[in-house]
Amino acid sequence: MINNITGVTERFLRYVSVDTQSLDEQEQIPSTEKQLKLAAILKEELEDMGVSGVRMDEHGYVYGYIPANTDKKIPAVGFISHIDTAPAAPGANIKAKIVKNYDGKAILLNEQTGQTLDPVQYPELLDYVGQDLITTDGTTLLGADDKAGVAEIMTMAACILEHPELVHGKICIAFTPDEEVGRGADLFDVEGFGADVAYTVDGGALGEIEYENFNAAGAKITIHGVSIHPGSARGAMKNSLLIGMELQSLLPVYANPVCTDGYEGFFHLDEMKGDVEETVMKYIIRDHDRAKFEEKKALMKEAAAYLNRKYGEGTVDAMITDSYYNMKEKMEPHMELIEIASKALKLVGAEPKICPIRGGTDGARLSFMGLPCPNLCAGGHNFHGRYEYVPVQSMEKITEMLLRVVEQFVTAK
């Protein structure tokens, strides 16, 4: 098997240097024009390495394929990653740092602020003693979600094209915008992509395979208050900030991300802005179980209705919008995809860990669009924040795993 996979780090560092942060509540796709810059870079790189049918549409979706080099009837397999980074933390001017031969101690990210990446807070760091870690400088996120996946797919494609002796079926490649704001699959050309089955490479630590994800919705709560001078406010002021706090108090205390894991769902207050006259609260609502998901949405609506009864109709507007659903029901007829990925991981010396996604991927939406698409690890940790990092050796192993997945489709009976 190919060992020429070290180029994944160089690619990753180039890709994270391009700001591709997406933006919520935008009508257009991509939500930010800057995503098109990386899309154009990837298009050019795919063309230069000899990928066939490379195209980029006006929305920043990039597609290409490597034709089969065998007459054996093999399903066309796709690999997909997203190019945008999350709006949850600063994403411009990323200054990635490489920590060689990690010693198991706290890593100083930024001398000015004293920020550290500490195994006391993030004990999984100790799994990577002796490896090389790529971290932030403490001022931005890193973008391993999902530029690690992008780099791994690109390196896999380059390896296959550099080694024509490797027998393979048709390999389809795609990169999407706006996954982080829930719209990555909105304009995905499933038919034109040309794959029979696919994988997103958008997961976490080496070994993870995921085919269950949250059912997801977003809630925008707008609270209308009445501002009056506090000296004469008795019986007349309606403080929207306090009503917002009251709404939060009506939700279950422990249905909160900090108190949940595994299959447990939550309400997450992601943003709150306002003053006495108007407050806007933005929640995400998540649960793996569809019935519990519907119950959570109903509870949010009832909380708003209760406050309207208490403070007057029109005080609280609750707009709840579904984002995506659990792909488990669409994946269960295609469990061979999980078996292939598990075997590929074992072949590169990694232990498969099948676990539910506490989030979502483009693959969830694509599975409902007729393209079965579980999620594979990309290697990173602490996504969407300043303490994000990715081990170099994990990216290399995952690149090798993708090659093994391609191989397994050839040898599968």
Beta strands, then each sheet from edge to edge (+ up, - down):
strand 1: 52-56
strand 2: 62-66
strand 3: 77-82
strand 4: 97-99
strand 5: 107-108
strand 6: 116-117
strand 7: 133-135
strand 8: 171-176
strand 9: 197-203
strand 10: 208-210
strand 11: 215-224
strand 12: 266-274
strand 13: 278-287
strand 14: 316-324
strand 15: 353-354
strand 16: 375-377
strand 17: 389-391
sheet 1: 1+ 2- 8+ 3+ 9+ 16+ 10- 15-
sheet 2: 4+ 7- 17+
sheet 3: 5+ 6-
sheet 4: 12+ 13- 11+ 14-
end
